[in-house]
């Protein structure tokens, strides 16, 4: 509860997350988020097959 000190395991996970975000060129801006959402929304729906 309310621990502000993190274990070394948590810190390394945080660093791995940050490294991956940098590698993927993640962007925290609202404009980038909105642009990504629009791409997803505008994507064509996959055609259904008889198996579904």
C-alpha positions as CSV (number, residue, x, y, z in Angstrom):
1,X,0.0,0.0,0.0
2,X,1.5,3.3,-1.0
3,X,5.1,2.0,-1.3
4,X,7.0,4.6,-3.2
5,X,10.2,2.5,-3.3
6,X,10.3,0.0,-6.2
7,X,12.2,-3.3,-6.2
8,X,15.0,-3.7,-8.7
9,X,12.7,-6.2,-10.6
10,X,10.1,-3.4,-11.1
11,X,12.7,-1.0,-12.2
12,X,14.1,-3.4,-14.8
13,X,10.6,-4.0,-16.1
14,X,10.0,-0.3,-16.4
15,X,13.3,0.2,-18.3
16,X,12.4,-2.7,-20.6
17,X,9.1,-1.1,-21.3
18,X,10.7,2.3,-22.0
19,X,13.3,0.7,-24.3
20,X,10.6,-1.1,-26.2
21,X,8.5,2.1,-26.5
22,X,11.5,3.9,-27.9
23,X,12.2,1.1,-30.3
24,X,8.6,1.2,-31.6
25,X,8.8,5.0,-31.8
26,X,5.9,5.4,-29.4
27,X,4.5,8.9,-29.1
28,X,2.6,10.3,-26.1
29,X,0.9,13.2,-27.9
30,X,-2.8,13.4,-28.2
31,X,-2.6,14.1,-31.9
32,X,-0.7,10.9,-32.6
33,X,-3.2,8.9,-30.6
34,X,-6.1,10.4,-32.5
35,X,-4.4,9.7,-35.8
36,X,-3.9,6.1,-34.8
37,X,-7.5,5.7,-33.7
38,X,-8.7,7.1,-37.0
39,X,-6.6,4.5,-38.9
40,X,-8.2,1.7,-36.9
41,X,-11.7,3.1,-37.3
42,X,-11.3,3.6,-41.0
43,X,-9.8,0.1,-41.7
44,X,-12.0,-2.1,-43.8
45,X,-13.8,-4.9,-42.1
46,X,-12.5,-8.4,-43.0
47,X,-14.8,-10.4,-45.1
48,X,-16.6,-13.2,-43.2
49,X,-16.1,-16.7,-44.3
50,X,-18.5,-19.6,-44.0
51,X,-16.4,-21.0,-41.1
52,X,-17.2,-18.1,-38.8
